[in-house]
Amino acid sequence: MRIRTPTDLGGLIRDHRTKLGLDQKSLAAKVGVSRQWIVEVEKGKPRAEIGLVLRTIDALGIQLAADSSGKTKERQGPPPVDIDSIIASAREKRK
């Protein structure tokens, strides 16, 4: 399944939860969040804390995989910035 939006992720979480026979309250207890938080994530809460989302996914036994093929290669823009080398260079100039 390809996850493109918070709503897609929420649907995935809901589907796995129901397949495991868990209600929202039980999942919330496993993750350490409120039932309302589970409700919001399953609805596609766009600003859900990533750490809690990852704990929820782990509690459901969902494995994530990243694929760098496809449209990401077509993106154009500035090259990535190596902030560590910039900081190191600035520190050397101070000496």
C-alpha positions as CSV (number, residue, x, y, z in Angstrom):
1,M,0.0,0.0,0.0
2,R,1.3,3.4,-0.9
3,I,0.8,6.1,1.8
4,R,0.6,9.6,0.4
5,T,-1.5,11.5,2.9
6,P,-2.2,11.5,6.6
7,T,-5.7,10.1,5.7
8,D,-4.0,7.1,4.0
9,L,-1.9,6.4,7.1
10,G,-5.0,6.7,9.3
11,G,-6.9,4.2,7.2
12,L,-3.9,1.8,7.3
13,I,-3.8,2.1,11.1
14,R,-7.6,1.6,11.4
15,D,-7.6,-1.4,9.0
16,H,-4.8,-3.2,10.9
17,R,-6.4,-2.4,14.3
18,T,-9.7,-3.9,13.3
19,K,-8.0,-7.0,11.6
20,L,-6.3,-7.6,15.0
21,G,-9.6,-7.3,16.8
22,L,-8.5,-4.3,18.8
23,D,-10.8,-1.5,19.8
24,Q,-9.5,2.1,19.9
25,K,-9.3,2.0,23.7
26,S,-7.1,-1.1,23.7
27,L,-4.8,0.2,21.1
28,A,-4.5,3.5,22.9
29,A,-3.5,1.6,26.1
30,K,-0.8,-0.3,24.2
31,V,0.6,2.9,22.7
32,G,0.3,5.0,25.8
33,V,-2.0,7.6,24.3
34,S,-5.7,8.6,24.7
35,R,-8.5,7.0,22.8
36,Q,-9.2,10.4,21.3
37,W,-5.7,10.6,19.9
38,I,-6.3,7.2,18.1
39,V,-9.6,8.6,16.8
40,E,-7.8,11.7,15.4
41,V,-5.0,9.7,13.8
42,E,-7.4,7.3,12.1
43,K,-9.2,10.3,10.7
44,G,-5.9,11.6,9.2
45,K,-4.7,14.1,11.8
46,P,-2.1,16.0,9.7
47,R,0.0,17.2,12.7
48,A,0.2,14.0,14.7
49,E,3.5,13.5,16.6
50,I,5.7,11.3,14.5
51,G,7.1,9.4,17.5
52,L,3.6,8.4,18.6
53,V,2.6,7.5,15.1
54,L,5.7,5.2,14.9
55,R,4.8,3.6,18.3
56,T,1.3,3.0,17.0
57,I,2.5,1.4,13.8
58,D,4.9,-0.8,15.8
59,A,2.1,-1.8,18.3
60,L,0.1,-3.0,15.3
61,G,3.0,-4.9,13.8
62,I,3.2,-2.7,10.7
63,Q,6.5,-2.5,8.9
64,L,7.5,0.6,7.0
65,A,9.6,0.5,3.8
66,A,11.1,3.4,1.9
67,D,11.4,3.4,-1.9
68,S,13.5,6.1,-3.5
69,S,12.5,5.2,-7.0
70,G,9.9,7.0,-9.1
71,K,9.0,10.6,-9.1
72,T,11.5,11.6,-6.4
73,K,14.3,11.4,-9.0
74,E,12.5,13.9,-11.2
75,R,12.4,16.6,-8.5
76,Q,14.5,19.6,-9.2
77,G,15.8,22.1,-6.7
78,P,18.9,23.1,-4.9
79,P,21.3,20.3,-3.9
80,P,21.2,19.1,-0.3
81,V,23.2,21.2,2.2
82,D,25.9,19.6,4.4
83,I,25.3,21.6,7.5
84,D,28.1,19.8,9.4
85,S,30.8,21.0,6.9
86,I,29.5,24.6,7.1
87,I,29.7,24.6,10.9
88,A,33.2,23.0,10.8
89,S,34.3,25.6,8.3
90,A,33.0,28.5,10.4
91,R,34.7,27.1,13.5
92,E,38.0,26.9,11.7
93,K,37.7,30.5,10.5
94,R,37.3,31.6,14.2
95,K,40.6,30.1,15.3
